[in-house]
């Protein structure tokens, strides 16, 4: 019987540690906006794809010229995302098609920006608040034409949403 108790404790510890690790994934970072301006963002890397991030971001000077929810592919990424803005987005098993703006920054990053960023940012934080292991998936066509599914953990976003909201001229993105 004691072995079952040890296994249960080990399993609980593993799950709790994984949740803490995901929660720690959201970081404030400098950001180059699609307009080429200096910006700030709250970012998390995609699961199993560390050179692609989900960002809630704005320009760094005033926070009101540009605000967005974006998928950012680093310049030397091996993922090879294409330049089509036709994407599929989803939470859990529910997906919808959308058209996102695509730009390449001066530093060579590909930035895919959601058309209704405020609405999406609220939804992301809301999903984190109500689902313990909430995830957001974006499928973007790769350079070979096949969709590349990028899944982002949302754990910890609701707790940090205030930081990016303050930096982005009180951007109203609380769920």
C-alpha positions in Angstrom: 0.0 0.0 0.0 2.9 2.3 0.7 4.1 2.0 -2.9 0.8 3.3 -4.1 1.1 6.3 -1.8 4.7 7.0 -3.0 3.6 6.7 -6.7 0.7 9.1 -6.0 2.9 11.6 -4.3 5.5 11.4 -7.1 2.8 11.8 -9.7 1.3 14.8 -7.9 4.8 16.4 -7.5 5.5 15.9 -11.3 2.2 17.5 -12.3 2.7 20.4 -9.9 6.2 21.0 -11.1 5.1 20.9 -14.7 2.4 23.5 -14.0 4.9 25.8 -12.2 7.3 25.4 -15.2 4.6 26.4 -17.6 3.6 29.4 -15.4 7.2 30.5 -15.3 7.3 30.5 -19.1 5.7 34.0 -19.6 8.4 36.6 -19.6 8.6 40.4 -20.3 10.9 41.0 -23.2 12.0 43.6 -25.7 10.1 43.4 -28.9 10.5 44.7 -32.5 7.0 45.6 -33.7 5.9 44.8 -37.2 6.1 48.6 -37.8 9.9 48.4 -36.9 9.5 50.3 -33.6 11.0 49.4 -30.3 8.4 47.5 -28.2 7.8 45.4 -25.2 6.0 42.0 -24.9 4.9 39.3 -22.6 6.1 36.1 -24.4 6.0 32.4 -24.1 7.8 29.8 -26.3 5.8 27.2 -28.2 5.8 23.7 -26.7 8.7 21.8 -28.3 9.5 24.7 -30.6 11.6 27.2 -28.5 12.4 29.6 -31.4 8.7 30.5 -32.0 6.9 32.6 -29.4 3.4 33.8 -28.7 3.5 37.5 -27.7 1.2 40.1 -26.3 3.0 43.2 -27.2 2.9 47.0 -27.9 5.2 49.7 -29.1 7.6 50.7 -26.3 7.3 54.5 -26.3 3.6 55.1 -25.8 2.0 51.7 -25.9 -0.8 53.0 -28.0 0.5 53.2 -31.6 0.6 49.4 -32.0 -0.7 46.6 -29.9 -1.0 43.0 -30.9 -1.2 39.3 -30.2 1.4 37.8 -32.4 3.3 34.6 -33.2 7.0 35.4 -33.7 9.4 33.2 -35.5 13.1 33.9 -34.8 15.4 34.6 -37.8 17.3 31.4 -37.8 14.4 29.1 -36.9 14.4 25.6 -38.4 10.6 25.5 -38.3 10.3 27.3 -41.7 7.0 29.1 -41.5 5.7 30.4 -44.7 4.5 33.9 -45.4 0.8 33.1 -45.8 -1.5 34.8 -43.2 -4.2 32.1 -43.6 -4.1 30.3 -40.3 -6.2 28.0 -38.1 -6.5 28.9 -34.4 -7.9 27.0 -31.6 -8.4 26.1 -27.9 -8.6 22.4 -27.1 -10.4 20.7 -29.9 -12.2 23.8 -31.3 -10.6 25.4 -34.3 -11.5 28.3 -36.6 -9.8 29.8 -39.7 -8.5 33.3 -39.6 -6.4 35.7 -41.6 -3.4 37.2 -39.8 -1.1 40.0 -41.0 2.4 38.8 -41.8 5.5 40.9 -41.8 9.3 40.4 -41.6 11.1 42.7 -39.3 14.4 44.4 -40.0 16.1 41.8 -37.8 14.6 39.0 -39.9 11.8 37.8 -37.6 8.5 36.7 -39.1 5.6 38.3 -37.1 2.1 36.9 -37.6 -0.5 39.3 -36.0 -4.1 38.5 -35.1 -6.7 40.9 -36.6 -8.6 41.4 -33.3 -5.8 41.4 -30.8 -7.7 42.8 -27.8 -10.4 40.3 -28.1 -7.9 37.4 -28.5 -5.8 38.6 -25.6 -8.8 38.6 -23.3 -9.8 35.1 -24.5 -6.2 33.8 -23.9 -6.2 35.2 -20.3 -9.8 33.9 -19.8 -8.9 30.4 -20.9 -5.9 30.4 -18.5 -8.2 31.5 -15.6 -10.8 28.8 -16.2 -8.8 25.8 -17.5 -5.8 24.5 -15.4 -3.7 23.4 -18.4 -5.1 25.7 -21.1 -3.3 25.8 -24.4 -3.6 27.8 -27.6 -2.8 26.4 -31.0 -2.0 28.2 -34.2 -1.5 26.4 -37.5 0.6 28.3 -40.0 1.5 26.9 -43.4 5.2 26.1 -43.6 7.4 26.9 -46.6 6.6 23.5 -47.9 2.9 24.3 -47.9 2.1 21.9 -45.0 0.5 23.3 -41.8 2.8 23.6 -38.8 0.9 23.3 -35.5 2.3 25.5 -32.8 0.9 25.0 -29.3 1.5 27.5 -26.6 0.9 27.0 -22.8 -1.3 29.6 -21.3 -0.6 28.8 -17.6 0.4 31.9 -15.7 -0.8 34.4 -18.3 -3.8 35.6 -16.2 -1.5 36.3 -13.3 0.9 38.4 -15.5 -1.6 40.1 -17.8 -1.5 43.3 -15.6 2.2 43.8 -16.4 1.7 44.0 -20.1 -1.5 46.0 -19.7 0.3 48.7 -17.7 3.2 48.9 -20.1 0.8 49.2 -23.1 -1.0 52.4 -22.0 -3.5 50.5 -19.8 -4.5 48.2 -22.6 -7.8 46.7 -21.4 -7.2 43.0 -21.9 -8.3 41.5 -18.6 -10.8 38.7 -19.1 
